[in-house]
Amino acid sequence: MSSGPLADPRFRRLLAGQALSSFGDAALYLMLGIWAKELTNSDSAAGAVFLALGLPAFLGPLVGQLADRVRRRPLLIATNAVAGVVVLALLAVHGRDQLWIIYAVAFGYGLASGILSSAGAGLRKSLLGDEQAAAGNAMLQSVTQALRVAAPLVGTGLFVAVGGGVVAILDSATFVAAIVALVTIRLDEGKRRADHADHGGRGSSFRAEVTAGFRHIRSVPLLFQVTLVTGCAFAVIGLTETVIFAVVDQGLHRSPAFLSVLNTVQGAAAAGGGLVASLLLRRLGVARVVGLALGAFGIASLFYMTDSTALCLCGSIGDGFGLVWLVVGLSTAAQVHTPSALQGRVNSAWTMAVLAPQSLSIAAGTWLIAVVDYRVLLLAITVTMAVCAAMLLIRPAAAPDPAVEPVPEPAPEAASEPAPEIVAEPVAELATQSTM
């Protein structure tokens, strides 16, 4: 009987490294929005920080191609190193005139996160295999979210006490933890690199290779359904990134720093939700778990419409459950039902399909918050989440037969040639590789 993902010391080291790095991320993300709010006293300016974080999602196909084209461990090490340097640019922010630096760092941070997510998905597939994918993803989310319970408070506390530059230095240091973990791992990625072109189409063009992830998602009904419905939901849910500042300011009549309390509660709920995520996937299936996640987002938005601090904290609990169930459900489905050579492109494809609509709704939110009551926007989110959740809970797509690997539709320029045979790597071979 398998003793789970923690039986592999490589996974334990990488889990620790990524968890510490995620702590720094959580401390920084919220602080950037609060910093912009304090510099401008504008909800729109604060929400624009999250727009900058999400805009790199539009580069998803190129990010996925990069993650599948080069060796993943060196790519992860280099990306962590560059991100650790870029974040130090925040030391130059001293007033409103340097607001653009906050946005630039947020954009760079979003781009780095996309690369780390795409390359890391492939390494987790290689290390854990299909049997341990759900447990590994759930464990990763639980640990990182548990550490994030304190991160928003630490980040906000340091920002209030000594300024954002110290938070930037702290976050930069946490990237070192991820790098150290990756340096200690031995990887053999030779076969996957040789298979790369085959999964873009034989004799494939650059365009065919870049879009291979989208074609694979379209060829698997389960992946297509959860990606499409989640993308529709996130075309509205991005409004929350701006609306939440109005909830704290106008609804609860508190300072922007109170967001750290809401985020801490969200992190605690996400950690708890991650403990049952693997069980839910086994009992309900991916589609219904994603449906529950969207339903939780809807209930959270309903609570945020009140002026009650207690109910808004309950809303944060709903967001925490929704976040971890969504991430574990989508990432596990993509890993299990995607060949190793396509992991980066499929991860980037569904990330783009979800985050690109979210970025557009964040952009809309920065304008709408000035002309529409924030409770109206929250009502729109609640209704949309209810409809999308119902679609997945009532008519979920079935998981594909694990014995049959789906073949992506050929690219237009390769349509006259036979589709390439996609063969999953043997479990024994996967056991020799690792992840981040």
MOJO-V530294 format. One record per backbone hydrogen bond with DSSP energy under -1.0 kcal/mol. CO is the residue of the C=O (numbers start at 1). NH is the residue of the N-H. E is the energy in kcal/mol with one decimal. If there is no record, write none. Layout:
# MOJO-V530294
co->[CO:CO]
nh->[NH:NH]
e->[E:E]
This chain:
# MOJO-V530294
co->[4:5:8:9:10:11:12:13:14:15:16:17:18:19:20:21:22:23:24:25:28:29:30:31:32:33:34:35:36:37:42:43:44:46:47:48:49:50:51:54:55:56:57:59:60:61:62:63:64:65:66:71:72:73:74:75:76:77:78:79:80:81:82:83:85:86:87:88:89:90:95:96:98:99:100:101:102:103:104:105:106:107:108:109:110:111:112:113:114:115:116:117:118:119:120:121:122:123:124:125:132:133:134:135:136:137:138:139:140:141:142:143:144:146:150:151:152:153:154:155:156:157:158:158:164:165:166:167:168:169:170:174:175:176:177:178:179:180:182:189:190:191:196:197:201:205:206:207:211:212:213:214:215:220:221:222:223:224:225:226:227:228:229:230:233:233:236:237:238:239:239:240:242:243:244:245:246:246:247:248:255:256:257:258:259:260:261:262:263:264:265:266:267:268:269:270:276:277:278:279:280:281:285:286:287:288:289:290:291:292:293:294:295:296:297:298:299:300:303:308:309:310:311:312:313:314:315:316:317:318:319:320:321:322:323:324:325:326:327:328:329:330:331:332:333:339:340:342:343:344:345:346:347:348:349:350:351:352:354:355:356:357:358:359:360:361:362:364:365:367:368:368:373:373:374:375:376:377:378:379:380:381:382:383:384:385:386:387:388:389:390:391:401:411:412:414:426:427:429:430]
nh->[7:8:12:13:14:15:16:17:18:19:20:21:22:23:24:25:26:27:28:29:32:33:34:35:36:37:38:39:40:41:46:47:48:49:51:52:53:54:55:57:58:59:60:63:64:65:66:67:68:69:70:75:76:77:78:79:80:81:82:83:84:85:86:87:88:89:90:91:92:93:98:99:101:103:104:105:106:107:108:109:110:111:112:113:114:115:116:117:118:119:120:121:122:123:124:125:126:127:128:129:136:137:138:139:140:141:142:143:144:145:146:147:148:149:154:155:156:157:158:159:160:161:162:163:168:169:170:171:172:173:174:178:179:180:181:182:183:184:185:193:194:195:199:200:204:209:210:211:215:216:217:218:219:224:225:226:227:228:229:230:231:232:233:234:236:237:239:240:241:242:243:244:245:247:248:249:250:251:252:254:258:259:260:262:263:264:265:266:267:268:269:270:271:272:273:274:280:281:282:283:284:285:289:290:291:292:293:294:295:296:297:298:299:300:301:302:303:304:306:312:313:314:315:316:317:318:319:320:321:322:323:324:325:326:327:328:329:330:331:332:333:334:335:336:337:342:343:346:347:348:349:350:351:352:353:354:355:356:358:359:360:361:362:363:364:365:366:368:369:370:371:372:376:377:378:379:380:381:382:383:384:385:386:387:388:389:390:391:392:393:394:395:404:414:415:417:430:431:432:433]
e->[-1.8:-1.7:-1.7:-2.2:-2.4:-2.7:-2.1:-2.4:-2.7:-2.2:-2.1:-1.9:-2.6:-1.7:-1.6:-2.0:-2.7:-1.9:-1.7:-3.0:-2.3:-1.3:-2.3:-2.9:-2.3:-2.2:-2.5:-2.1:-1.6:-3.3:-1.7:-2.7:-1.8:-1.1:-1.3:-2.4:-1.8:-1.5:-1.9:-2.1:-2.2:-1.9:-1.8:-2.2:-2.9:-2.0:-2.1:-2.4:-1.8:-1.4:-2.1:-1.5:-2.8:-2.5:-2.7:-2.5:-2.3:-2.1:-2.6:-2.6:-2.1:-1.3:-2.8:-2.1:-1.1:-2.2:-1.6:-1.8:-2.0:-1.7:-1.7:-1.8:-1.4:-1.6:-2.6:-2.7:-2.2:-2.4:-2.5:-2.7:-2.4:-2.3:-2.4:-2.4:-1.8:-1.9:-2.7:-2.4:-2.3:-2.5:-2.1:-1.9:-1.2:-1.6:-2.3:-1.9:-2.1:-2.3:-2.7:-1.8:-2.9:-2.7:-2.6:-2.5:-2.5:-2.4:-2.6:-2.5:-2.3:-2.6:-2.1:-2.1:-1.4:-1.2:-2.6:-3.3:-2.7:-2.7:-2.6:-2.1:-2.7:-2.3:-3.2:-1.1:-2.0:-2.0:-2.4:-2.6:-2.5:-2.0:-1.4:-1.1:-2.0:-2.8:-2.0:-2.0:-2.4:-1.2:-1.5:-1.8:-1.7:-1.5:-1.1:-1.9:-1.8:-2.1:-2.6:-1.9:-1.9:-2.2:-2.2:-2.2:-1.3:-2.7:-2.6:-2.3:-2.1:-2.5:-2.7:-1.9:-2.3:-2.1:-2.2:-2.6:-1.5:-2.1:-2.2:-1.8:-1.2:-1.1:-2.7:-2.7:-1.1:-2.3:-2.0:-2.3:-2.4:-1.5:-2.3:-2.7:-2.1:-2.1:-1.7:-1.6:-2.6:-1.9:-2.3:-2.2:-2.4:-2.2:-2.4:-2.5:-2.2:-2.0:-2.9:-2.2:-2.5:-2.3:-1.8:-2.3:-3.3:-1.1:-1.7:-2.5:-2.1:-2.4:-2.0:-2.2:-2.2:-2.2:-1.9:-1.9:-2.2:-2.2:-2.1:-1.6:-1.9:-2.0:-1.8:-2.2:-2.1:-1.7:-2.1:-1.7:-1.5:-2.1:-2.3:-2.2:-2.4:-2.6:-2.6:-2.0:-2.3:-2.1:-2.4:-2.5:-2.1:-2.7:-2.5:-2.1:-2.1:-2.3:-2.2:-2.8:-2.1:-1.5:-1.4:-2.6:-2.5:-2.3:-2.0:-2.5:-1.9:-2.5:-2.4:-1.2:-3.5:-2.1:-1.3:-2.7:-2.0:-2.1:-2.2:-2.4:-2.2:-2.3:-1.9:-3.2:-2.3:-1.2:-1.5:-2.8:-1.2:-1.3:-2.0:-2.0:-2.0:-1.9:-2.5:-2.4:-2.1:-2.7:-2.0:-2.1:-2.5:-2.7:-2.1:-1.7:-1.3:-2.5:-2.5:-1.3:-2.1:-1.6:-1.1:-1.6:-2.1:-1.8:-1.5:-2.0]
